[in-house]
C-alpha cells in the first residue's frame, strides 16, 4: 500500500556550544501549512531556524526519503544543502 507524504517542520536552536541543535518537530497537513508554520516559528523568535519538509515511505520514521523544500533562518548545512534549488 502506497502511503501519503508526511509533511512537517523541524525547528533549530543555537546551543551553548554555538551549534545548531534540533528543536521541536511539528506535523503538518500539507506543504502550505508546513511553510507557514516554519516561517512563523522564525519570525516570531520561537526558533533560530526552521525547515519545512516531507517524507515518503511508510513504517518506521527512518524508512523512506526526507525532502526539505523550504528553510527559514539558520539551519544546519546538511539541511540547507539538501534543498532542491
N, C-alpha and C positions, 0 to 999 in steps of 0.2 A: 504494500500500500504506500502510495506516494504521499509524503507529508507536505503541509504548507510551510512556507518560510516562517521563521520566528524572528520578529523584529524586537529590537531592544536598544537601550542606551547604557553605556558604561561610562561612569564619571572617573575623573582622576584628580588627585590632590598632591601637592608637594609635601613630602615628608620631612622630618627633621634633618635628614642627611642630604637634602637637596635633590632627591629623586622623585619622579612621578610615580605614585602608588595608586593602584585601583581603588576606587571608592565604591559607591552604591551602583547596583545594577537595577534597571527598571525595564520590565517587559512592556512592549507597546503593541497596539493593534495593527498598525501599518507604518509605512515609511514616512508619511507626512507627520504622524504623531511622534515618531522617533526623532525626526529632525527638529520639531518644535520643542520637545522636552529637552533635548541636548542643548539647544541654543538658550532656552530659558534657564537651565542649570548654571551655565557660564555667565550669562548676562545678569542674573540675579545674585551672583557671587556665592552660589551654593557649591560650586566646584571650580577648580582651576582649568579644567578641560573636560571635554565630553566627546564621545564618538557614538554616532548612530550607525547601527549595523543590522544585518540579517544573517540568519544561519539556516542552511539547508540540512536535510537529513532528519532522521528520526532516532529515537532511542536516547542513549546517554548523551550528556552535553558534549563530550569530546568526539562524538561522531559527526560527520558532515563537514561542510566548509563554512567559514565565517567571512563575511564581506563587509568591510566598513564602507559606507557611502557618503558620510559627512562627518567632519570634525569641527570642533569649536574650542578656542582657547589652546592651552598647552596639553598635548597628548604625547605619549612615548613615540619615539622614532619609528618603531616597528608598525605602530598603528597608522601613522601618517604615511609611511611608505607603502602601505597596503591599499591606499585609495586608488580607484580605477582611473583617475585623471591626474 
